[in-house]
Amino acid sequence: MELSLKERVGVHLERAATSSAGRSAETLYGGQGHALRQTLIALRAGASLAEHESPGEATLLVLCGRVVLRSGAESWEGGRTDLLVIPPGRHSLEAVEESAALLSVAKTD
């Protein structure tokens, strides 16, 4: 299987720009029956993912734009090509500018 991240990012940034929630996402790999899940997330500037639990070990590779990852009193800012480690506790994500990122999650049972 092969796909163009550049093409998928473009599609999802367009969808996020017109979405009432300001975001768009697609699972590119994994899901049911897989330990690894990779999801492309696009956010328009100012959009966010509200605080939520982490389903397992996870990283966020910022493909374009700038995002802020928050967990409790801590925060980490990431820009293009930065890899952020998702904390195991509750966390949220906000786009400082139009952004896209690849979320990789290793689910644990």
Phi, psi and omega in degrees: 000135179222140175213159180264112176298321180302316179294314181296321177300314179302314179300313185284330174295322177296317179296318180297322181298331183254357180282142178296332179274347179076022181212162177208146182211156178208131173283120182269331180209144173093202185115214181306132177082001180241144175280330181257134174229131177238125185234131175273127180238129176240137180227136172281162182306131178088346179284158181212165169253118182299162180307133182206167179279155174269132181280000181163191177299136185208151173227159178232115177263114181283120182269326176200157179085199179221137180229159173236125176258128182236141174214111183061230181274356182263151175212153180224132178256139179226141176240183184314128180076002176281143177249118179254134176272124181285126180294155183288342181268193179296143183205165177221166181223134178229140177270120176286324175218171179311126189218156171220144182213154176254113179268123176246125183234129172259102183288140177243143179257000000 
